């Protein structure tokens, strides 16, 4: 029956009472066929990971269990994710992550995904949420300077090495997320750990290498002088960190 329900979850979200189990040391991805999902029970075993796609905007769970070092990983998206849990039991080291994606040479860093998390009943040694912004894209590396030509014995002097070009600055880190938590009134504030720091700035681009001057050359009656080496390009500057997000905690 459990396998039938899991299959039904991927075909029709309302086909039956959904039960999803993620095995230890494994990864499972929820279907991306709908923006709203309702689960009767969601269990992620020790060191397992459940991936929530970017198009899922609402997840309702009657019973949630996260094992040791288990996690729910939420893909970055422009829209916030609303997750409502009636009863949650979280083990040591478990966490919910909604970190932004790091930047690349082709794409800018992405912000942590905004979250609205509600736990009507919660048992946990610690509630950990990581919604930091992504690290900024690295700066471009400067081009190396070309080497100078070697001199001839009957004509031409040695060429100077060309200067390397400067590296570019790293790109800014992305902002942290806006996280709203609704937890039971008796759940200790000291056990709530939410990280919404902005992403680190991208590393600076390294300056290009200096080109080498043409080599000195010994001739029959004299020695041709070598050319001067060029100068190395300057390194860029690291990108600035992204803006921090915000956390709101409301008691039920």
Protein Blocks (a to p, Z undefined) as FASTA:
>chain_A
ZZmmmmmmmmmmklpccdddddehiacdddfkbfbdcdfbdcddehiacdddfklmbdcd
fbdcddehiacdddddfbdcddddfbdcddehiacddbdcdddfkbccddddddddddfb
dcdfbdcddfbdcddddddddddddddddddfkgocdddddddddddddddddddddddd
dddfklcfklpccdfbdcddddddddddddddddddddfkbccddddddddddddddddd
ddddddddddZZ
